[in-house]
Amino acid sequence: MGVIQPFNLKAFLDTKVAQYNQPDFIKNDPVSIPHLFTKKQDIEIMGFWAATLAWGQRVTIINKCKELISLMDGAPYDFIMNHEEADLKKLLHFKHRTFNDIDTLYFVAFFRQHYSNYNSLEDAFLPGGGDSPTVENALNHFRSYFFSLEDAPHRTKKHVSSPSQKSTCKRLNMFLRWMVRKDDKGVDFGIWNRIKPADLIMPCDLHVDRVARNLKLIYRKQTDWQTAVELTEKLRQFDPLDPVKYDFALFGLGIEERWGLDAIIPKLD
């Protein structure tokens, strides 16, 4: 009778990262939306918008983002910077779940204001303009800055979270992963340099949370910002320079392989 080998969690997750961190991952994921563009500002704008709208079925998210791109004449940055008041009427019927035309118009106003002063959306995440902020500080700063326009609608604030609200900030952390992570696999863009991959925090959505708990990577009872930090700290033990690459593994196991629902989970000591 053969010897039963102990379950090596790092090796298993590394295998799953290699499996899912591939160009084939793109087409069925909201990250496909910024991949429709080559201009940096278009990638940033539609990456942020796709991440913001990322709840519900992935196919619906992708279709709604494509609808929004069409309403902006296929060129989001150019539309935002050069639109006239009459052009905004095309956006008045855009809606995805609780995200509506009021939110859409405020996003356009914010982007126009920001890109009138900066070349990249990365600057919006840099408190005091410095490099390498903690992601917690970056996200708290970003929310305050995002809603700094005089006419910021109260209803829109529910669409942009922050650690100070104890949110996991799943969508923003996913957006940061897209912009910051650097590798040669072609999924994440790696076009930002002042926030470091080593400092990123895991996007802790329902699937990731469920799989991470099954693998005993999370012990905290509630799911909030500290849960995302706890998970990231565990994953830094496997790769301190790129802990959020394991998002591919945990998300893939949760949504593609249905771990915790109908898949067999290895027994951990």
N, C-alpha and C positions, 0 to 999 in steps of 0.2 A: 504493500500500500504506500503510495507516494506521500511525501511530506507536504502538508498544507502551508503555503507561503503566507506570511502576514500581508494584510492589505496595505499597500504603500500609497497613501493619499496624494502626496505630491506627484509621484510618477503617473498616477491615474489622471489627475487634473491636467498635468502637462500634456498627456496624450489627447485629452479632450480639447485643450486649447489648440493644439496642432490640427485637430479635426475640424473645428468650427471657425478658426481664424484664417479663412480662405476666401478668395474672391467669390465663390459660390454662395457665401453667406449673405452677400450684399443684396441680391435681387429681391429677397423676401423680407427684408428688414428696413425700417425707416432710414437707416444710413444710406440707402439707395438714393434718397432725395438729394442730399448735397453732392452725391456722385454724379448727378446730372450736369454739373457745372465745372468749369475750370478757373474762372475768376475767383480770387480769394474771397472777396466780399460776398459774392453769390453763395459760395460754400458756407460761409459763416452765417449769413442771414437765413438760408433755407435749412442749414443744420440746426440752428437754434429753433426755428419754427417747427421743424419735424420733431425735434425732441420735446418741445412744448406740447405738441398735439399727440404725443405717443401714449395714448391710453385707448384700450379697446383692441379690436382685431387689427393685426398688422396690415392686412390688405386694405382695410378701410382707411387707416392712417395714411398709407402711401397714396391712395386715390384722392383723399382730401388735400394732401400737399400738392399733388399734381394739378388739382383744380385751382388752388391758390396761385400756383406758378402761372397757369394760363390766364388768370385774372390780372396778373401783373405783366402780361404780354411776353412771358417766357424769359424775362430779364429782371429779376427782383431788384438788384442794386440800382440799375438804370431807372426803373419805375419809381423807386423810393426817392431817389435824388432829384428826378426831373419831372415828376408828375405835376399836373395842375389840379386845381380843386375838382374840376369836372371828372377827372380820371378816377377819383376815389369812389364815385358812384358804383363802379363795377364791383367794389368790395362789400357793398352793403348787404348782400344776401349770403355772404360766406359764413358757414357755421359748422362746427364739429363738436358734438356733445354740448358742453356748457361754454365753449369758446365761440363768441359771436362777432358781429360786425363792429361793435364798440371796442372789443379787444383788438381786432384786426387793425382798425384805424389807429389805435394807440401804439401798437407795435410799429406801424409805418412811421408815425411821428417820432417815436424814440429813435429808430434807425436813422432817420433823416438828420435828426439833431446830432446823434453820435458821429456819423460818418462825415458830417460837415466839419468836425474838429479832429477826427482821428482816421487813420488809414485801416485800422484793424479793430475788430470787436474784442480782441484780447485786452486792449487798454481798459475796457469797461470792467474787467475783473481784477485790476491792479490798484489796490488802495495806495494813494499817494504816488502812483506812477512807478512804483518800485518793482523789482524782479523777485520771483520766487516767493510769493506770499503763501501762507498756509491756505489750503482750499477752503477751510472754514471761514477765514477772514475774506477771501476772495468772493465767496458766495454771499456773505452778509453785505459786503460792499456793493456787489453787483445789484442786489435787490433794491438797496437804498438809491443807487444811481439810476437804475432803470425807471423808478417811479418818481424821479426828481422833476419831471416836467410839471408845469403849473396845473394842467388839466388832466392829470393822471386819474382815470376812473377807479373808484374804490373796487368795483366788481372785478377789474382785471388783475388785482393783486393776488387773487387766489390761484392764478396761473403761473406765478413765479415765486418759488419757495425760497427758504433760507434756513441755515442751521439754527439761527436765533429763534425760529418758530418750532424748533425740534423736529422738523421734517427730515426725512431721509434724503431729500433733494435728488431723487432718482433721475429725473429728466435732465437736470442741470449737470449732474455727475456723468451721465451718459454723453451729453454734449461735450463736456470737457474731455472725456475719453477720446471722442472722435477727433477733436482739434489738437490734442496734446500728444497722445501716444505715437511713438515712432517705431515702425518695423518695416519689413519688406513684403508684407502679406497683402497690402492693398486695400484693407478694410478701413482702418483708421487713417486720418489724413496727416497728422503730425506737422501741421503748418504753424503752430504756436511754439515759441521757444522760451518764454519767460515764466511760464508755469511748468514744472518739471513732472515727467511721468511718475517718478518715485513718490510724489506728493499727492497724487490723485486718490480719490475715495471711491469705493465700489458703488456703482448704481444698484441699489438694493430694492429691486422690484419684487412682486409676489413670487415669481418663479425662482429667482436667485435666493430670496429669503427662505423659501421652503426647502430647496436643495441644501443650502448651507446649514440649516438646522438639522436636517437628516444626517449630514456629514459631521455634525458636532463642531462646526466652525463658529456657530452663534449659540450663546447661552442666555443672552438677555431676553427677558420675557416679552417686552414690547418691541415694536419695530419703529425706530426713530433715528435721529442723527447719530446717536451714540451706538446704535446697532450697526449702522454702516461703518462707523469708525472701528468698532470691535472686529467686524468681519475683515476689514482691510488690514488691520494689524496682524491677524492670523495669516492672511495671505502674503504679507510682507516677509513672513518667516520662510516662505517658499521662493519668493523673488523680491528682494528689497528694492530693486530698481524699477520694477514694472509689475506691481501687485495687481493692478486692475486688468491685466491680460486674462486673469481667471474669470472675468465676466463672461467671456466666450464659453468657458467650460460650464459654469454654473447655469447660465441662461440656456445653453444648448441642452444640458441635461434636463432642465425643467420644462422647456417648451417643445423640444424635439423628441426627447426620450421619456418625457412625462414622469420623471422621478418624483416619488412621493405621492403619485396618483395610482399608476398601475405598473410601474417598473420595480424590479427587485433591487433593493439597496443592500450593498455589502455590509456585513456585520463588523462594526468597529469595536476595538478593545477600549 
